[in-house]
Amino acid sequence: LSDTRRFPTFFRTIPSDNASIPGFQATIREFGWQQVAIISQIDEIFNNLTVVMRAVLENDGVRVLTERLALEPGITDTRDIVQQLNTSGARIVILNVFE
């Protein structure tokens, strides 16, 4: 939908999720963080966002400790996810989920 030649009359009232990446990138640069974890809900919307965010951050020299954990809608027991985060050594976590 972002291709204006293909969809000339489409207008976004909410920006695409990828529009948030420069903000994350600037924050990570500002604080000098060298490694982050990205946790994304397993969903088509977040799959692309996670791939692009990882590439942008790695291009900046940031080590992405984990790309995606098995976070699915409706899961209330997150002990496995917390354990994976603890094992990864992540102190900065970017969470991409609906709820």
N, CA, C and O atoms as CSV, one atom per row, in Angstrom:
chain,resi,resn,atom,element,x,y,z
A,1,LEU,N,N,0.799,-1.200,0.000
A,1,LEU,CA,C,0.000,0.000,0.000
A,1,LEU,C,C,0.845,1.269,0.000
A,1,LEU,O,O,0.337,2.354,-0.286
A,2,SER,N,N,2.120,1.141,0.316
A,2,SER,CA,C,2.985,2.315,0.336
A,2,SER,C,C,3.441,2.739,-1.060
A,2,SER,O,O,4.006,3.821,-1.221
A,3,ASP,N,N,3.202,1.906,-2.062
A,3,ASP,CA,C,3.588,2.228,-3.442
A,3,ASP,C,C,2.541,3.172,-4.032
A,3,ASP,O,O,1.458,2.729,-4.416
A,4,THR,N,N,2.855,4.478,-4.107
A,4,THR,CA,C,1.876,5.467,-4.561
A,4,THR,C,C,1.553,5.350,-6.044
A,4,THR,O,O,0.495,5.802,-6.484
A,5,ARG,N,N,2.443,4.754,-6.810
A,5,ARG,CA,C,2.117,4.549,-8.232
A,5,ARG,C,C,1.089,3.447,-8.391
A,5,ARG,O,O,0.206,3.527,-9.245
A,6,ARG,N,N,1.204,2.433,-7.578
A,6,ARG,CA,C,0.277,1.307,-7.669
A,6,ARG,C,C,-1.055,1.610,-6.978
A,6,ARG,O,O,-2.107,1.146,-7.416
A,7,PHE,N,N,-0.999,2.398,-5.887
A,7,PHE,CA,C,-2.195,2.745,-5.115
A,7,PHE,C,C,-2.282,4.270,-4.977
A,7,PHE,O,O,-2.086,4.798,-3.883
A,8,PRO,N,N,-2.569,4.971,-6.053
A,8,PRO,CA,C,-2.504,6.435,-6.037
A,8,PRO,C,C,-3.557,7.104,-5.147
A,8,PRO,O,O,-3.365,8.253,-4.749
A,9,THR,N,N,-4.640,6.437,-4.829
A,9,THR,CA,C,-5.682,7.070,-4.029
A,9,THR,C,C,-5.685,6.614,-2.577
A,9,THR,O,O,-6.533,7.043,-1.795
A,10,PHE,N,N,-4.744,5.747,-2.208
A,10,PHE,CA,C,-4.698,5.261,-0.821
A,10,PHE,C,C,-4.062,6.316,0.073
A,10,PHE,O,O,-3.037,6.901,-0.278
A,11,PHE,N,N,-4.669,6.556,1.219
A,11,PHE,CA,C,-4.163,7.526,2.183
A,11,PHE,C,C,-4.163,6.895,3.568
A,11,PHE,O,O,-5.189,6.389,4.023
A,12,ARG,N,N,-3.027,6.924,4.233
A,12,ARG,CA,C,-2.931,6.355,5.579
A,12,ARG,C,C,-3.343,7.382,6.623
A,12,ARG,O,O,-2.888,8.526,6.603
A,13,THR,N,N,-4.195,6.964,7.519
A,13,THR,CA,C,-4.526,7.821,8.655
A,13,THR,C,C,-3.617,7.494,9.840
A,13,THR,O,O,-3.466,8.299,10.759
A,14,ILE,N,N,-3.027,6.326,9.806
A,14,ILE,CA,C,-2.038,5.898,10.791
A,14,ILE,C,C,-0.816,5.453,9.992
A,14,ILE,O,O,-0.960,4.681,9.044
A,15,PRO,N,N,0.376,5.914,10.346
A,15,PRO,CA,C,1.558,5.545,9.557
A,15,PRO,C,C,1.842,4.048,9.639
A,15,PRO,O,O,1.394,3.365,10.561
A,16,SER,N,N,2.583,3.560,8.672
A,16,SER,CA,C,2.967,2.153,8.699
A,16,SER,C,C,3.851,1.912,9.913
A,16,SER,O,O,4.463,2.839,10.442
A,17,ASP,N,N,3.911,0.666,10.348
A,17,ASP,CA,C,4.725,0.330,11.520
A,17,ASP,C,C,6.199,0.642,11.286
A,17,ASP,O,O,6.915,0.988,12.226
A,18,ASN,N,N,6.656,0.525,10.049
A,18,ASN,CA,C,8.066,0.805,9.750
A,18,ASN,C,C,8.434,2.267,10.006
A,18,ASN,O,O,9.613,2.595,10.134
A,19,ALA,N,N,7.437,3.142,10.079
A,19,ALA,CA,C,7.711,4.558,10.350
A,19,ALA,C,C,8.237,4.763,11.772
A,19,ALA,O,O,8.811,5.811,12.069
A,20,SER,N,N,8.050,3.792,12.641
A,20,SER,CA,C,8.535,3.913,14.022
A,20,SER,C,C,10.018,3.586,14.155
A,20,SER,O,O,10.635,3.928,15.164
A,21,ILE,N,N,10.592,2.936,13.164
A,21,ILE,CA,C,11.979,2.475,13.264
A,21,ILE,C,C,12.971,3.624,13.471
A,21,ILE,O,O,13.841,3.503,14.333
A,22,PRO,N,N,12.885,4.730,12.729
A,22,PRO,CA,C,13.842,5.820,12.977
A,22,PRO,C,C,13.799,6.354,14.409
A,22,PRO,O,O,14.827,6.776,14.938
A,23,GLY,N,N,12.638,6.340,15.037
A,23,GLY,CA,C,12.528,6.778,16.429
A,23,GLY,C,C,13.255,5.835,17.374
A,23,GLY,O,O,13.976,6.276,18.269
A,24,PHE,N,N,13.065,4.541,17.174
A,24,PHE,CA,C,13.798,3.560,17.978
A,24,PHE,C,C,15.296,3.705,17.751
A,24,PHE,O,O,16.088,3.681,18.693
A,25,GLN,N,N,15.668,3.855,16.486
A,25,GLN,CA,C,17.076,3.980,16.116
A,25,GLN,C,C,17.703,5.201,16.790
A,25,GLN,O,O,18.802,5.108,17.336
A,26,ALA,N,N,17.021,6.335,16.757
A,26,ALA,CA,C,17.545,7.560,17.368
A,26,ALA,C,C,17.666,7.421,18.889
A,26,ALA,O,O,18.636,7.897,19.478
A,27,THR,N,N,16.697,6.777,19.516
A,27,THR,CA,C,16.750,6.570,20.967
A,27,THR,C,C,17.920,5.680,21.345
A,27,THR,O,O,18.636,5.964,22.305
A,28,ILE,N,N,18.114,4.615,20.600
A,28,ILE,CA,C,19.215,3.685,20.874
A,28,ILE,C,C,20.554,4.384,20.684
A,28,ILE,O,O,21.479,4.179,21.470
A,29,ARG,N,N,20.663,5.207,19.643
A,29,ARG,CA,C,21.898,5.987,19.434
A,29,ARG,C,C,22.133,6.973,20.578
A,29,ARG,O,O,23.240,7.076,21.107
A,30,GLU,N,N,21.071,7.698,20.952
A,30,GLU,CA,C,21.181,8.727,21.982
A,30,GLU,C,C,21.702,8.163,23.300
A,30,GLU,O,O,22.534,8.785,23.959
A,31,PHE,N,N,21.212,6.985,23.682
A,31,PHE,CA,C,21.626,6.388,24.943
A,31,PHE,C,C,22.880,5.518,24.814
A,31,PHE,O,O,23.421,5.046,25.814
A,32,GLY,N,N,23.334,5.313,23.580
A,32,GLY,CA,C,24.550,4.542,23.372
A,32,GLY,C,C,24.402,3.056,23.644
A,32,GLY,O,O,25.383,2.380,23.955
A,33,TRP,N,N,23.199,2.546,23.532
A,33,TRP,CA,C,22.974,1.128,23.772
A,33,TRP,C,C,23.623,0.315,22.663
A,33,TRP,O,O,23.510,0.658,21.486
A,34,GLN,N,N,24.292,-0.744,23.032
A,34,GLN,CA,C,25.017,-1.583,22.077
A,34,GLN,C,C,24.309,-2.888,21.756
A,34,GLN,O,O,24.638,-3.551,20.773
A,35,GLN,N,N,23.341,-3.259,22.580
A,35,GLN,CA,C,22.595,-4.489,22.317
A,35,GLN,C,C,21.164,-4.354,22.813
A,35,GLN,O,O,20.898,-3.731,23.841
A,36,VAL,N,N,20.260,-4.944,22.067
A,36,VAL,CA,C,18.837,-4.909,22.407
A,36,VAL,C,C,18.230,-6.266,22.088
A,36,VAL,O,O,18.787,-7.055,21.325
A,37,ALA,N,N,17.084,-6.514,22.685
A,37,ALA,CA,C,16.275,-7.680,22.317
A,37,ALA,C,C,15.004,-7.151,21.672
A,37,ALA,O,O,14.433,-6.158,22.123
A,38,ILE,N,N,14.574,-7.811,20.632
A,38,ILE,CA,C,13.306,-7.465,19.999
A,38,ILE,C,C,12.384,-8.660,20.170
A,38,ILE,O,O,12.703,-9.772,19.750
A,39,ILE,N,N,11.241,-8.420,20.790
A,39,ILE,CA,C,10.235,-9.472,20.939
A,39,ILE,C,C,9.020,-9.044,20.139
A,39,ILE,O,O,8.491,-7.948,20.324
A,40,SER,N,N,8.589,-9.916,19.256
A,40,SER,CA,C,7.440,-9.587,18.416
A,40,SER,C,C,6.393,-10.673,18.501
A,40,SER,O,O,6.695,-11.865,18.562
A,41,GLN,N,N,5.166,-10.229,18.503
A,41,GLN,CA,C,4.052,-11.156,18.396
A,41,GLN,C,C,4.162,-11.839,17.041
A,41,GLN,O,O,4.517,-11.203,16.048
A,42,ILE,N,N,3.862,-13.113,16.999
A,42,ILE,CA,C,3.912,-13.841,15.735
A,42,ILE,C,C,2.674,-13.463,14.936
A,42,ILE,O,O,1.576,-13.970,15.165
A,43,ASP,N,N,2.889,-12.557,13.993
A,43,ASP,CA,C,1.799,-12.009,13.202
A,43,ASP,C,C,2.413,-11.401,11.943
A,43,ASP,O,O,3.531,-10.886,11.984
A,44,GLU,N,N,1.705,-11.458,10.850
A,44,GLU,CA,C,2.228,-10.951,9.580
A,44,GLU,C,C,2.668,-9.495,9.682
A,44,GLU,O,O,3.686,-9.113,9.103
A,45,ILE,N,N,1.917,-8.685,10.406
A,45,ILE,CA,C,2.249,-7.269,10.546
A,45,ILE,C,C,3.614,-7.086,11.185
A,45,ILE,O,O,4.410,-6.263,10.733
A,46,PHE,N,N,3.886,-7.843,12.228
A,46,PHE,CA,C,5.126,-7.667,12.969
A,46,PHE,C,C,6.313,-8.380,12.344
A,46,PHE,O,O,7.457,-8.019,12.623
A,47,ASN,N,N,6.074,-9.389,11.501
A,47,ASN,CA,C,7.183,-10.110,10.876
A,47,ASN,C,C,8.068,-9.158,10.076
A,47,ASN,O,O,9.285,-9.150,10.262
A,48,ASN,N,N,7.483,-8.360,9.195
A,48,ASN,CA,C,8.254,-7.426,8.377
A,48,ASN,C,C,8.907,-6.357,9.244
A,48,ASN,O,O,10.074,-6.023,9.039
A,49,LEU,N,N,8.175,-5.825,10.198
A,49,LEU,CA,C,8.720,-4.797,11.083
A,49,LEU,C,C,9.965,-5.319,11.801
A,49,LEU,O,O,10.969,-4.612,11.889
A,50,THR,N,N,9.909,-6.523,12.305
A,50,THR,CA,C,11.027,-7.100,13.036
A,50,THR,C,C,12.240,-7.299,12.135
A,50,THR,O,O,13.365,-6.999,12.535
A,51,VAL,N,N,12.022,-7.801,10.931
A,51,VAL,CA,C,13.126,-8.025,9.989
A,51,VAL,C,C,13.802,-6.702,9.632
A,51,VAL,O,O,15.029,-6.605,9.648
A,52,VAL,N,N,13.004,-5.684,9.310
A,52,VAL,CA,C,13.554,-4.383,8.923
A,52,VAL,C,C,14.254,-3.724,10.113
A,52,VAL,O,O,15.352,-3.186,9.968
A,53,MET,N,N,13.623,-3.766,11.289
A,53,MET,CA,C,14.222,-3.160,12.474
A,53,MET,C,C,15.558,-3.811,12.799
A,53,MET,O,O,16.526,-3.120,13.114
A,54,ARG,N,N,15.615,-5.108,12.725
A,54,ARG,CA,C,16.861,-5.829,12.997
A,54,ARG,C,C,17.953,-5.382,12.031
A,54,ARG,O,O,19.076,-5.105,12.453
A,55,ALA,N,N,17.637,-5.308,10.745
A,55,ALA,CA,C,18.621,-4.913,9.737
A,55,ALA,C,C,19.123,-3.490,9.982
A,55,ALA,O,O,20.323,-3.233,9.893
A,56,VAL,N,N,18.216,-2.571,10.289
A,56,VAL,CA,C,18.598,-1.177,10.526
A,56,VAL,C,C,19.501,-1.071,11.759
A,56,VAL,O,O,20.524,-0.387,11.725
A,57,LEU,N,N,19.124,-1.742,12.834
A,57,LEU,CA,C,19.913,-1.665,14.060
A,57,LEU,C,C,21.276,-2.317,13.898
A,57,LEU,O,O,22.279,-1.786,14.374
A,58,GLU,N,N,21.320,-3.462,13.232
A,58,GLU,CA,C,22.602,-4.127,13.008
A,58,GLU,C,C,23.502,-3.285,12.114
A,58,GLU,O,O,24.720,-3.269,12.291
A,59,ASN,N,N,22.904,-2.590,11.159
A,59,ASN,CA,C,23.676,-1.694,10.299
A,59,ASN,C,C,24.313,-0.560,11.111
A,59,ASN,O,O,25.357,-0.029,10.732
A,60,ASP,N,N,23.680,-0.196,12.226
A,60,ASP,CA,C,24.208,0.823,13.143
A,60,ASP,C,C,25.204,0.244,14.134
A,60,ASP,O,O,25.735,0.968,14.976
A,61,GLY,N,N,25.461,-1.052,14.041
A,61,GLY,CA,C,26.403,-1.689,14.953
A,61,GLY,C,C,25.786,-2.172,16.246
A,61,GLY,O,O,26.507,-2.519,17.181
A,62,VAL,N,N,24.466,-2.200,16.318
A,62,VAL,CA,C,23.769,-2.677,17.514
A,62,VAL,C,C,23.584,-4.186,17.389
A,62,VAL,O,O,23.153,-4.687,16.350
A,63,ARG,N,N,23.911,-4.888,18.444
A,63,ARG,CA,C,23.726,-6.338,18.461
A,63,ARG,C,C,22.297,-6.643,18.882
A,63,ARG,O,O,21.863,-6.239,19.960
A,64,VAL,N,N,21.569,-7.354,18.035
A,64,VAL,CA,C,20.198,-7.753,18.348
A,64,VAL,C,C,20.268,-9.157,18.933
A,64,VAL,O,O,20.602,-10.118,18.241
A,65,LEU,N,N,19.945,-9.258,20.227
A,65,LEU,CA,C,20.130,-10.512,20.948
A,65,LEU,C,C,19.102,-11.572,20.601
A,65,LEU,O,O,19.424,-12.759,20.552
A,66,THR,N,N,17.899,-11.162,20.368
A,66,THR,CA,C,16.879,-12.117,19.971
A,66,THR,C,C,15.903,-11.403,19.062
A,66,THR,O,O,15.521,-10.261,19.317
A,67,GLU,N,N,15.511,-12.065,18.024
A,67,GLU,CA,C,14.639,-11.424,17.056
A,67,GLU,C,C,13.175,-11.613,17.413
A,67,GLU,O,O,12.387,-10.669,17.370
A,68,ARG,N,N,12.825,-12.819,17.758
A,68,ARG,CA,C,11.417,-13.078,18.026
A,68,ARG,C,C,11.316,-14.287,18.940
A,68,ARG,O,O,11.988,-15.298,18.733
A,69,LEU,N,N,10.500,-14.175,19.913
A,69,LEU,CA,C,10.199,-15.309,20.768
A,69,LEU,C,C,8.780,-15.744,20.455
A,69,LEU,O,O,8.015,-14.986,19.860
A,70,ALA,N,N,8.430,-16.927,20.839
A,70,ALA,CA,C,7.108,-17.473,20.513
A,70,ALA,C,C,6.022,-16.769,21.316
A,70,ALA,O,O,5.465,-17.326,22.263
A,71,LEU,N,N,5.742,-15.565,20.928
A,71,LEU,CA,C,4.716,-14.782,21.607
A,71,LEU,C,C,3.479,-14.760,20.711
A,71,LEU,O,O,3.466,-14.119,19.660
A,72,GLU,N,N,2.466,-15.458,21.138
A,72,GLU,CA,C,1.255,-15.554,20.343
A,72,GLU,C,C,0.085,-14.949,21.103
A,72,GLU,O,O,0.088,-14.930,22.334
A,73,PRO,N,N,-0.917,-14.454,20.378
A,73,PRO,CA,C,-2.084,-13.867,21.046
A,73,PRO,C,C,-2.717,-14.851,22.024
A,73,PRO,O,O,-2.836,-16.042,21.734
A,74,GLY,N,N,-3.115,-14.347,23.169
A,74,GLY,CA,C,-3.796,-15.179,24.142
A,74,GLY,C,C,-2.892,-15.862,25.151
A,74,GLY,O,O,-3.385,-16.443,26.118
A,75,ILE,N,N,-1.585,-15.808,24.951
A,75,ILE,CA,C,-0.673,-16.435,25.905
A,75,ILE,C,C,-0.602,-15.564,27.150
A,75,ILE,O,O,-0.305,-14.372,27.071
A,76,THR,N,N,-0.873,-16.160,28.284
A,76,THR,CA,C,-0.797,-15.409,29.539
A,76,THR,C,C,0.386,-15.847,30.393
A,76,THR,O,O,0.818,-15.100,31.271
A,77,ASP,N,N,0.916,-17.039,30.154
A,77,ASP,CA,C,2.064,-17.529,30.912
A,77,ASP,C,C,3.322,-17.181,30.120
A,77,ASP,O,O,3.647,-17.839,29.132
A,78,THR,N,N,4.014,-16.158,30.558
A,78,THR,CA,C,5.179,-15.667,29.822
A,78,THR,C,C,6.497,-16.054,30.486
A,78,THR,O,O,7.536,-15.470,30.180
A,79,ARG,N,N,6.465,-17.035,31.394
A,79,ARG,CA,C,7.686,-17.426,32.096
A,79,ARG,C,C,8.782,-17.886,31.148
A,79,ARG,O,O,9.953,-17.569,31.360
A,80,ASP,N,N,8.421,-18.631,30.101
A,80,ASP,CA,C,9.432,-19.091,29.135
A,80,ASP,C,C,10.086,-17.908,28.428
A,80,ASP,O,O,11.297,-17.898,28.209
A,81,ILE,N,N,9.284,-16.921,28.077
A,81,ILE,CA,C,9.816,-15.744,27.393
A,81,ILE,C,C,10.755,-14.977,28.312
A,81,ILE,O,O,11.825,-14.543,27.886
A,82,VAL,N,N,10.362,-14.807,29.565
A,82,VAL,CA,C,11.218,-14.108,30.528
A,82,VAL,C,C,12.517,-14.879,30.732
A,82,VAL,O,O,13.587,-14.277,30.827
A,83,GLN,N,N,12.431,-16.200,30.800
A,83,GLN,CA,C,13.638,-17.016,30.959
A,83,GLN,C,C,14.571,-16.844,29.755
A,83,GLN,O,O,15.784,-16.728,29.925
A,84,GLN,N,N,14.016,-16.828,28.553
A,84,GLN,CA,C,14.833,-16.629,27.358
A,84,GLN,C,C,15.498,-15.255,27.377
A,84,GLN,O,O,16.652,-15.114,26.971
A,85,LEU,N,N,14.776,-14.251,27.843
A,85,LEU,CA,C,15.358,-12.909,27.954
A,85,LEU,C,C,16.496,-12.902,28.971
A,85,LEU,O,O,17.556,-12.331,28.714
A,86,ASN,N,N,16.283,-13.530,30.117
A,86,ASN,CA,C,17.326,-13.597,31.136
A,86,ASN,C,C,18.571,-14.296,30.603
A,86,ASN,O,O,19.691,-13.858,30.864
A,87,THR,N,N,18.378,-15.372,29.863
A,87,THR,CA,C,19.493,-16.125,29.298
A,87,THR,C,C,20.234,-15.300,28.253
A,87,THR,O,O,21.455,-15.407,28.135
A,88,SER,N,N,19.516,-14.483,27.498
A,88,SER,CA,C,20.137,-13.701,26.421
A,88,SER,C,C,21.014,-12.571,26.944
A,88,SER,O,O,21.903,-12.095,26.238
A,89,GLY,N,N,20.768,-12.140,28.174
A,89,GLY,CA,C,21.515,-11.014,28.718
A,89,GLY,C,C,20.944,-9.663,28.306
A,89,GLY,O,O,21.574,-8.629,28.531
A,90,ALA,N,N,19.784,-9.662,27.717
A,90,ALA,CA,C,19.168,-8.416,27.249
A,90,ALA,C,C,18.783,-7.523,28.409
A,90,ALA,O,O,18.206,-7.981,29.396
A,91,ARG,N,N,19.106,-6.245,28.285
A,91,ARG,CA,C,18.678,-5.254,29.282
A,91,ARG,C,C,17.723,-4.239,28.648
A,91,ARG,O,O,16.944,-3.596,29.351
A,92,ILE,N,N,17.784,-4.098,27.329
A,92,ILE,CA,C,16.893,-3.207,26.585
A,92,ILE,C,C,16.006,-4.097,25.720
A,92,ILE,O,O,16.510,-4.894,24.928
A,93,VAL,N,N,14.697,-3.968,25.866
A,93,VAL,CA,C,13.760,-4.831,25.146
A,93,VAL,C,C,12.786,-3.962,24.364
A,93,VAL,O,O,12.157,-3.059,24.916
A,94,ILE,N,N,12.671,-4.246,23.076
A,94,ILE,CA,C,11.674,-3.599,22.218
A,94,ILE,C,C,10.562,-4.629,22.027
A,94,ILE,O,O,10.810,-5.738,21.554
A,95,LEU,N,N,9.350,-4.260,22.393
A,95,LEU,CA,C,8.223,-5.177,22.350
A,95,LEU,C,C,7.244,-4.721,21.273
A,95,LEU,O,O,6.698,-3.620,21.343
A,96,ASN,N,N,7.030,-5.569,20.289
A,96,ASN,CA,C,6.095,-5.281,19.186
A,96,ASN,C,C,4.896,-6.215,19.301
A,96,ASN,O,O,4.942,-7.354,18.837
A,97,VAL,N,N,3.829,-5.730,19.918
A,97,VAL,CA,C,2.623,-6.542,20.098
A,97,VAL,C,C,1.390,-5.649,20.020
A,97,VAL,O,O,1.488,-4.428,20.144
A,98,PHE,N,N,0.246,-6.260,19.815
A,98,PHE,CA,C,-1.003,-5.510,19.822
A,98,PHE,C,C,-1.429,-5.186,21.238
A,98,PHE,O,O,-1.825,-4.056,21.524
A,99,GLU,N,N,-1.355,-6.155,22.121
A,99,GLU,CA,C,-1.827,-5.960,23.504
A,99,GLU,C,C,-0.761,-6.412,24.467
A,99,GLU,O,O,-0.951,-6.335,25.680
